[in-house]
Amino acid sequence: MLQWIVAETEQSSEDGIRFMCRYAEDLGVPYKWSTIMTLLEYSIYDKGFMIALDDDGQVRGVLAYSFWVGDDGADDRSRIEVNFIYLEAGYRRGRTLLNAMDALVQREIELHEPILEIRFYCTPTDDHKKLFGKIATLINMDMHPCGMLSFYATTPDRLSQYVDRHRSSNKCSESPLY
């Protein structure tokens, strides 16, 4: 089982960034590398860069989020945007994704201001629609400089309920994400 921690030290941040660099071609995001690095910088600054460690302390996944920036350019600390979630191939199982969602919700509980909404973009594929439709509401699909993106929103409560429901029913044991 992976342990999710906030990368608060320079070493843990570096370990997470090196992990992302190792899998740069496999991240599955439509962004340019410069955009990825900028989003990582925002995540680290907002203390929203989390890494998943295996039993040997090796990074096996990352989850990066930052506070939402409103139309006026100001941070909206009641909303976060998940920028990335990436797991090594051997760890892409239902239980691992549930643990990542749970880690995000637990992190939200630690924040001074409650998070009202969690937002994220992804490519508009049938697999993404099937997966994310279980935990979030599709808000829109728009063309961006990097291509067409779906925009989803959810709440910490909705994620918690999903995690609790699937843990109690034991449906998530070791099934693949899709």
C-alpha positions as CSV (number, residue, x, y, z in Angstrom):
1,M,0.0,0.0,0.0
2,L,1.2,3.5,-0.8
3,Q,1.5,6.2,1.7
4,W,0.6,9.7,0.5
5,I,2.5,12.6,2.0
6,V,2.7,16.3,1.3
7,A,6.1,17.1,-0.3
8,E,7.0,19.8,2.2
9,T,10.8,19.4,2.2
10,E,13.1,20.3,-0.6
11,Q,14.2,16.6,-0.8
12,S,10.6,15.3,-1.1
13,S,9.7,17.9,-3.7
14,E,12.8,17.0,-5.7
15,D,12.0,13.3,-5.4
16,G,8.5,14.0,-6.8
17,I,9.8,16.2,-9.6
18,R,12.4,13.6,-10.6
19,F,9.7,11.0,-10.6
20,M,7.6,13.2,-13.0
21,C,10.6,13.8,-15.2
22,R,11.2,10.0,-15.4
23,Y,7.7,9.5,-16.7
24,A,7.4,12.8,-18.7
25,E,6.4,11.0,-21.9
26,D,3.7,8.9,-20.1
27,L,1.9,11.5,-18.1
28,G,-1.0,11.6,-20.4
29,V,-1.5,15.3,-20.2
30,P,-1.8,17.5,-23.3
31,Y,0.3,20.3,-21.9
32,K,3.7,21.4,-22.9
33,W,6.6,20.6,-20.5
34,S,6.9,24.3,-19.6
35,T,3.2,24.3,-18.5
36,I,3.7,21.1,-16.5
37,M,6.7,22.7,-14.7
38,T,4.7,25.9,-14.0
39,L,1.8,23.9,-12.6
40,L,4.2,22.0,-10.4
41,E,5.7,25.3,-9.1
42,Y,2.2,26.5,-8.2
43,S,1.4,23.2,-6.5
44,I,4.6,23.3,-4.4
45,Y,4.0,26.9,-3.5
46,D,0.4,26.1,-2.4
47,K,1.7,23.0,-0.5
48,G,-0.4,20.9,-2.8
49,F,2.3,18.6,-4.1
50,M,1.8,15.1,-2.7
51,I,3.9,12.0,-3.4
52,A,3.0,8.4,-2.9
53,L,5.7,6.3,-1.3
54,D,6.0,2.5,-1.3
55,D,7.2,0.5,1.7
56,D,10.8,1.2,0.7
57,G,10.3,5.0,0.5
58,Q,10.4,5.1,-3.3
59,V,8.0,7.6,-5.1
60,R,5.4,5.6,-7.0
61,G,2.9,8.4,-7.7
62,V,2.2,12.1,-7.5
63,L,-0.9,14.2,-7.0
64,A,-0.5,17.9,-7.5
65,Y,-3.1,20.6,-6.9
66,S,-3.1,24.4,-6.5
67,F,-5.7,26.9,-5.3
68,W,-8.1,28.1,-8.0
69,V,-7.3,31.5,-9.5
70,G,-10.5,33.6,-10.0
71,D,-11.3,35.8,-13.0
72,D,-9.9,38.7,-11.1
73,G,-6.5,37.0,-10.8
74,A,-6.8,36.4,-7.0
75,D,-6.5,33.1,-5.3
76,D,-9.8,31.5,-4.3
77,R,-8.8,29.4,-1.3
78,S,-12.2,27.7,-1.2
79,R,-11.5,25.9,-4.5
80,I,-8.6,23.8,-5.7
81,E,-7.6,22.5,-9.1
82,V,-6.0,19.1,-9.4
83,N,-3.3,19.6,-11.9
84,F,-1.9,16.0,-12.0
85,I,-2.4,12.6,-10.7
86,Y,0.0,10.0,-12.0
87,L,0.8,6.5,-10.7
88,E,3.4,4.0,-12.0
89,A,1.9,1.3,-14.1
90,G,2.1,-1.3,-11.4
91,Y,0.1,0.9,-9.0
92,R,-2.8,1.8,-11.2
93,R,-5.5,-0.2,-9.4
94,G,-8.8,0.8,-7.9
95,R,-7.5,0.7,-4.3
96,T,-4.6,3.0,-5.1
97,L,-6.9,5.6,-6.7
98,L,-9.2,5.4,-3.7
99,N,-6.3,6.0,-1.4
100,A,-5.2,9.1,-3.5
101,M,-8.7,10.5,-3.3
102,D,-8.8,9.9,0.4
103,A,-5.3,11.5,0.8
104,L,-6.6,14.6,-1.0
105,V,-9.7,14.8,1.3
106,Q,-7.6,14.3,4.4
107,R,-5.3,17.0,3.2
108,E,-8.3,19.3,2.7
109,I,-9.3,18.7,6.3
110,E,-5.9,20.0,7.5
111,L,-6.3,23.3,5.6
112,H,-7.3,26.5,7.5
113,E,-10.2,27.3,5.2
114,P,-12.6,24.5,4.0
115,I,-12.4,23.5,0.4
116,L,-15.9,23.8,-1.2
117,E,-15.0,22.6,-4.6
118,I,-12.3,20.5,-6.4
119,R,-11.9,21.1,-10.1
120,F,-9.9,19.5,-12.8
121,Y,-9.4,19.3,-16.6
122,C,-8.8,16.1,-18.6
123,T,-8.9,15.0,-22.2
124,P,-12.4,14.1,-23.3
125,T,-12.2,10.4,-23.7
126,D,-14.8,7.7,-23.0
127,D,-12.6,6.2,-20.4
128,H,-12.2,9.5,-18.6
129,K,-16.0,10.2,-18.8
130,K,-16.7,6.8,-17.3
131,L,-14.2,7.1,-14.6
132,F,-14.7,10.8,-13.6
133,G,-18.4,10.7,-14.0
134,K,-18.5,8.6,-10.8
135,I,-16.9,11.2,-8.7
136,A,-17.5,14.6,-10.4
137,T,-19.9,16.5,-12.6
138,L,-18.9,17.5,-16.2
139,I,-19.1,21.3,-16.3
140,N,-18.1,21.9,-19.9
141,M,-15.8,21.0,-22.8
142,D,-13.8,23.8,-24.4
143,M,-11.0,24.2,-26.9
144,H,-7.7,25.3,-25.2
145,P,-4.3,26.0,-26.7
146,C,-3.4,22.4,-25.9
147,G,-6.6,20.9,-27.4
148,M,-10.1,20.0,-26.4
149,L,-10.4,19.6,-22.6
150,S,-13.3,18.5,-20.3
151,F,-13.7,20.4,-17.1
152,Y,-15.1,18.6,-14.1
153,A,-16.0,19.7,-10.5
154,T,-16.7,17.8,-7.4
155,T,-16.6,18.3,-3.6
156,P,-14.6,16.8,-0.8
157,D,-17.8,15.3,0.6
158,R,-18.6,13.6,-2.7
159,L,-15.1,12.1,-2.9
160,S,-15.4,10.9,0.7
161,Q,-18.7,9.3,0.1
162,Y,-17.3,7.5,-3.0
163,V,-14.3,6.3,-1.1
164,D,-16.4,5.1,1.9
165,R,-18.9,3.4,-0.4
166,H,-16.3,1.5,-2.3
167,R,-14.2,0.6,0.7
168,S,-17.2,-0.8,2.6
169,S,-18.4,-2.8,-0.4
170,N,-14.8,-4.0,-1.1
171,K,-15.4,-3.5,-4.9
172,C,-12.1,-1.8,-5.3
173,S,-9.7,-4.5,-4.2
174,E,-7.3,-4.9,-7.1
175,S,-9.4,-4.0,-10.1
176,P,-7.9,-1.7,-12.8
177,L,-8.9,1.9,-12.9
178,Y,-10.9,1.5,-16.1
